[in-house]
């Protein structure tokens, strides 16, 4: 991109940043961090293509001002972790909400494929879930306890094992985005087909409600996290496939950092899902109303954090800009 085009495209933004950084207006720490990252991205681009330009020196000065403001703010602000989870990440994620929707729709599509494939041929369940698991489940159904599989290990071992496994699955789903998004697509496909197959298998055995009210106690968050990890993988892949005005390497690096932040946001949900599966799901004797309450609350938590809160924070940030 020619320097004059680069300047024309970003000049208004840089001037607004400069006005904020040189004023006495108190800037939200998370907005300041986003500003700093944006400036360093522009500085990296300018340093690569216009190393001797006055523009590069100007952007370097702006980035330095933002960095000093961040350092000063950190000394007086509260917990950085709290700010990240409750403000910084949700506000940033607003710009990437379309990737979450895409990941969800892809997961839904493959779950439907798993459901209808099993409907056409029940042996499809054995191919997907394995003969050993299917035979064990049929035996449990025969013995009157379809969900006995969740009672085999002790609570702590199951909590740790499930949490670690969920993290591995989500990390693979994210990291495989480097394969132009095809690796992420594969992991979403595999998990979604398994879910659709699993649910139709229980429907065919006449214990669909028992499976839903038990499995989704932990599965609501567990499946949601896989979908979020898929969004992270697609975000990273977009840096390679759609670099825009940046070099492909620079765009990939930028989107990989965004994807990593998305993965960091899922850590609390890994722990919650693992806790539910290790300590709560096994109690199949709990009343239906309690199981449904846990499922609805889990879904509400996910929707609030990844859909509703980003919209609220974005609208607040827009209103704050209008008041400045």
C-alpha positions as CSV (number, residue, x, y, z in Angstrom):
1,X,0.0,0.0,0.0
2,X,1.3,3.5,-0.9
3,X,2.1,5.6,2.1
4,X,-0.3,8.3,1.1
5,X,-3.2,5.8,1.0
6,X,-2.1,4.3,4.4
7,X,-2.2,7.8,5.9
8,X,-5.5,8.7,4.4
9,X,-7.1,5.6,5.7
10,X,-5.9,6.0,9.3
11,X,-5.3,9.7,9.8
12,X,-8.6,10.4,11.5
13,X,-8.0,7.5,13.9
14,X,-4.5,8.6,14.8
15,X,-5.6,12.2,15.4
16,X,-8.3,11.0,17.8
17,X,-5.8,8.8,19.6
18,X,-3.4,11.8,19.9
19,X,-6.1,14.0,21.3
20,X,-7.0,11.5,23.9
21,X,-3.4,10.7,24.9
22,X,-2.5,14.4,25.2
23,X,-5.6,15.4,27.2
24,X,-6.4,15.0,30.8
25,X,-9.4,12.8,30.1
26,X,-9.3,9.6,32.1
27,X,-9.1,6.7,29.7
28,X,-10.5,3.2,30.6
29,X,-7.5,0.8,31.0
30,X,-9.0,-1.7,28.6
31,X,-9.7,1.0,25.9
32,X,-6.1,2.2,26.4
33,X,-4.8,-1.3,25.9
34,X,-6.8,-1.7,22.7
35,X,-5.5,1.7,21.5
36,X,-1.9,0.7,22.2
37,X,-2.2,-2.6,20.4
38,X,-3.8,-0.9,17.4
39,X,-1.0,1.7,17.3
40,X,1.8,-0.9,17.6
41,X,0.2,-2.8,14.7
42,X,0.2,0.3,12.5
43,X,3.8,1.1,13.7
44,X,5.0,-2.4,12.7
45,X,3.4,-2.0,9.2
46,X,5.0,1.5,8.8
47,X,8.4,0.3,10.0
48,X,8.3,-2.5,7.4
49,X,7.3,-0.4,4.4
50,X,8.2,3.2,5.3
51,X,11.2,2.8,7.7
52,X,12.7,6.3,6.9
53,X,9.4,8.1,6.9
54,X,8.3,10.8,9.4
55,X,5.1,8.8,9.7
56,X,7.0,5.9,11.4
57,X,8.5,8.3,13.9
58,X,5.1,9.8,14.6
59,X,3.5,6.4,15.2
60,X,6.4,5.4,17.4
61,X,5.9,8.5,19.5
62,X,2.1,7.8,19.8
63,X,2.7,4.2,20.8
64,X,5.2,5.4,23.4
65,X,2.7,7.8,24.9
66,X,0.1,5.0,25.1
67,X,2.6,2.6,26.7
68,X,3.5,5.2,29.4
69,X,-0.2,5.8,30.1
70,X,-0.8,2.1,30.5
71,X,2.2,1.8,32.9
72,X,0.9,4.7,34.9
73,X,-2.7,3.3,35.0
74,X,-1.6,-0.1,36.0
75,X,0.0,1.3,39.2
76,X,-3.4,2.6,40.4
77,X,-5.9,0.3,38.8
78,X,-7.4,-2.9,40.2
79,X,-6.8,-6.5,39.2
80,X,-5.7,-6.8,35.6
81,X,-7.2,-10.2,35.4
82,X,-10.6,-8.9,36.5
83,X,-10.4,-6.1,33.9
84,X,-9.6,-8.6,31.2
85,X,-12.5,-10.9,31.9
86,X,-15.2,-8.3,32.8
87,X,-14.3,-5.5,30.3
88,X,-11.3,-5.8,28.1
89,X,-12.1,-9.2,26.4
90,X,-15.9,-8.8,26.0
91,X,-15.3,-5.3,24.4
92,X,-12.7,-6.7,22.1
93,X,-14.8,-9.7,21.2
94,X,-17.7,-7.6,19.9
95,X,-15.7,-7.1,16.7
96,X,-15.4,-10.9,16.2
97,X,-18.9,-12.0,17.1
98,X,-19.6,-13.1,13.5
99,X,-16.9,-15.8,13.9
100,X,-18.8,-17.2,16.9
101,X,-22.0,-17.3,14.9
102,X,-20.2,-19.0,12.0
103,X,-18.7,-21.6,14.4
104,X,-22.1,-22.2,16.0
105,X,-23.8,-22.7,12.6
106,X,-21.1,-25.1,11.4
107,X,-21.4,-27.1,14.6
108,X,-25.2,-27.2,14.3
109,X,-24.9,-28.4,10.7
110,X,-22.6,-31.3,11.5
111,X,-24.7,-32.2,14.7
112,X,-27.7,-32.5,12.3
113,X,-25.7,-34.7,10.0
114,X,-24.8,-37.0,12.9
115,X,-28.4,-37.2,14.0
116,X,-29.8,-38.0,10.5
117,X,-27.0,-40.4,9.7
118,X,-27.8,-42.5,12.8
119,X,-31.5,-42.2,12.0
120,X,-30.7,-43.9,8.6
121,X,-28.5,-46.6,10.1
122,X,-28.2,-47.2,13.8
123,X,-24.9,-49.0,13.3
124,X,-23.5,-45.5,12.5
125,X,-23.5,-45.0,16.3
126,X,-21.0,-47.9,16.7
127,X,-18.8,-46.5,14.0
128,X,-18.7,-43.0,15.7
129,X,-18.7,-44.0,19.4
130,X,-17.1,-47.4,19.3
131,X,-18.5,-50.9,20.0
132,X,-17.3,-50.9,23.6
133,X,-19.1,-47.7,24.5
134,X,-22.3,-48.6,22.7
135,X,-22.4,-52.1,24.4
136,X,-21.7,-50.6,27.8
137,X,-24.5,-48.1,27.3
138,X,-27.0,-50.7,26.2
139,X,-26.1,-52.7,29.3
140,X,-26.6,-49.7,31.5
141,X,-30.0,-49.0,29.9
142,X,-31.0,-52.7,30.5
143,X,-30.0,-52.3,34.2
144,X,-32.2,-49.2,34.5
145,X,-29.4,-46.7,34.8
146,X,-28.6,-45.2,31.4
147,X,-26.2,-42.6,32.7
148,X,-24.2,-45.0,34.9
149,X,-21.0,-44.1,32.9
150,X,-20.8,-40.8,34.9
151,X,-20.6,-42.7,38.2
152,X,-17.7,-45.0,37.4
153,X,-14.8,-42.8,38.5
154,X,-14.5,-40.8,41.8
155,X,-15.4,-37.1,41.7
156,X,-11.9,-35.6,41.9
157,X,-10.4,-37.9,39.3
158,X,-13.3,-37.3,36.9
159,X,-13.1,-33.5,37.5
160,X,-9.4,-33.3,36.7
161,X,-9.5,-35.8,33.8
162,X,-12.5,-34.2,32.1
163,X,-11.1,-30.6,32.6
164,X,-7.8,-31.6,31.1
165,X,-9.4,-33.4,28.2
166,X,-11.7,-30.4,27.4
167,X,-8.8,-28.1,27.4
168,X,-6.9,-30.4,25.0
169,X,-9.9,-30.6,22.6
170,X,-10.4,-26.8,22.7
171,X,-6.7,-26.1,22.1
172,X,-6.5,-28.5,19.2
173,X,-9.7,-26.9,17.7
174,X,-8.1,-23.5,18.0
175,X,-4.5,-24.3,16.9
176,X,-5.7,-26.2,13.8
177,X,-6.9,-22.9,12.5
178,X,-3.4,-22.5,11.2
179,X,-4.3,-25.0,8.5
180,X,-6.4,-22.3,6.7
181,X,-9.3,-23.1,9.1
182,X,-9.7,-26.6,7.8
183,X,-8.2,-28.2,10.9
184,X,-10.7,-26.2,13.1
185,X,-13.5,-27.3,10.8
186,X,-12.4,-30.9,11.2
187,X,-12.5,-30.8,15.0
188,X,-15.8,-29.1,15.1
189,X,-17.2,-31.7,12.6
190,X,-15.9,-34.6,14.7
191,X,-17.4,-33.3,18.0
192,X,-20.7,-32.2,16.4
193,X,-21.3,-35.5,14.6
194,X,-20.5,-37.4,17.8
195,X,-23.1,-35.2,19.7
196,X,-25.8,-35.7,17.1
197,X,-25.2,-39.4,16.9
198,X,-25.1,-39.7,20.7
199,X,-28.4,-37.9,21.2
200,X,-30.3,-39.8,18.5
201,X,-29.0,-43.1,19.8
202,X,-30.5,-42.4,23.2
203,X,-33.8,-41.3,21.5
204,X,-33.9,-44.7,19.7
205,X,-33.4,-46.5,23.0
206,X,-36.3,-44.7,24.6
207,X,-34.3,-42.7,27.2
208,X,-33.9,-39.4,25.4
209,X,-35.1,-37.2,28.3
210,X,-32.8,-39.0,30.7
211,X,-29.9,-38.3,28.5
212,X,-30.8,-34.7,27.9
213,X,-31.4,-33.8,31.5
214,X,-28.2,-35.5,32.6
215,X,-25.7,-34.9,29.8
216,X,-26.5,-31.2,29.3
217,X,-25.8,-30.4,32.9
218,X,-22.1,-30.2,32.0
219,X,-22.5,-30.4,28.2
220,X,-24.1,-26.9,27.9
221,X,-20.8,-25.2,28.8
222,X,-18.6,-28.0,27.4
223,X,-20.1,-27.8,23.9
224,X,-20.3,-24.0,24.1
225,X,-16.5,-23.8,24.8
226,X,-15.8,-26.0,21.8
227,X,-17.8,-23.6,19.6
228,X,-16.0,-20.6,21.1
229,X,-12.6,-22.4,20.5
230,X,-13.8,-22.9,16.9
231,X,-14.4,-19.2,16.6
232,X,-10.9,-18.6,17.9
233,X,-9.5,-21.0,15.2
234,X,-11.5,-19.2,12.4
235,X,-10.3,-15.8,13.7
236,X,-6.7,-17.0,13.4
237,X,-7.3,-18.5,9.9
238,X,-8.8,-15.2,8.7
239,X,-5.4,-13.6,9.2
240,X,-4.0,-15.9,6.6
241,X,-7.0,-16.0,4.2
242,X,-8.0,-12.3,4.5
243,X,-4.9,-10.2,5.4
244,X,-6.5,-7.0,4.1
245,X,-3.9,-4.2,3.7
246,X,-1.3,-5.9,5.9
247,X,1.2,-8.5,4.9
248,X,-0.1,-12.1,5.4
249,X,2.4,-12.7,8.2
250,X,1.5,-9.5,10.0
251,X,-2.2,-10.2,9.7
252,X,-1.8,-13.8,10.9
253,X,0.3,-12.7,13.9
254,X,-2.4,-10.1,14.8
255,X,-5.3,-12.5,14.5
256,X,-3.4,-15.3,16.3
257,X,-3.1,-13.0,19.3
258,X,-6.8,-12.3,19.2
259,X,-7.6,-16.0,19.0
260,X,-5.3,-16.6,22.0
261,X,-7.2,-14.1,24.0
262,X,-10.5,-15.9,23.1
263,X,-9.0,-19.1,24.4
264,X,-7.9,-17.5,27.7
265,X,-11.4,-16.3,28.2
266,X,-12.6,-19.9,28.2
267,X,-10.5,-21.0,31.2
268,X,-13.2,-20.4,33.9
269,X,-15.7,-22.2,31.8
270,X,-13.4,-25.3,31.5
271,X,-13.3,-25.4,35.2
272,X,-17.1,-25.0,35.6
273,X,-17.8,-27.7,33.0
274,X,-15.3,-30.1,34.6
275,X,-16.8,-29.5,38.1
276,X,-20.3,-30.2,36.9
277,X,-19.3,-33.4,35.1
278,X,-17.2,-34.6,38.0
279,X,-19.4,-33.7,40.9
280,X,-23.0,-32.9,39.7
281,X,-23.8,-35.0,36.6
282,X,-23.5,-38.3,38.4
283,X,-26.5,-37.4,40.6
284,X,-29.1,-38.7,38.2
285,X,-31.6,-38.9,41.1
286,X,-31.8,-35.1,41.3
287,X,-35.3,-33.6,40.4
288,X,-35.9,-32.6,36.9
289,X,-36.5,-28.9,37.9
290,X,-33.0,-28.7,39.3
291,X,-31.3,-30.2,36.3
292,X,-33.3,-27.9,34.0
293,X,-32.3,-24.9,36.2
294,X,-28.6,-25.8,35.9
295,X,-28.9,-26.2,32.1
296,X,-30.7,-22.9,31.6
297,X,-28.4,-21.0,33.9
298,X,-25.3,-22.4,32.1
299,X,-26.7,-21.4,28.7
300,X,-27.6,-18.0,30.1
301,X,-24.1,-17.5,31.4
302,X,-22.5,-18.3,28.1
303,X,-24.9,-16.1,26.1
304,X,-24.5,-13.2,28.5
305,X,-20.7,-13.4,28.4
306,X,-20.1,-13.9,24.7
307,X,-23.1,-12.2,23.2
308,X,-24.9,-9.8,25.5
309,X,-22.0,-8.3,27.5
310,X,-19.9,-7.4,24.4
311,X,-23.0,-5.6,23.0
312,X,-23.5,-3.7,26.2
313,X,-19.9,-2.6,26.5
314,X,-19.6,-1.6,22.9
315,X,-22.7,0.6,23.2
316,X,-21.3,2.2,26.3
317,X,-17.9,2.8,24.6
318,X,-19.7,4.5,21.7
319,X,-21.8,6.7,24.1
320,X,-18.6,7.7,25.9
321,X,-17.0,8.8,22.6
322,X,-20.0,10.9,21.8
323,X,-19.7,12.6,25.2
324,X,-16.0,13.4,24.8
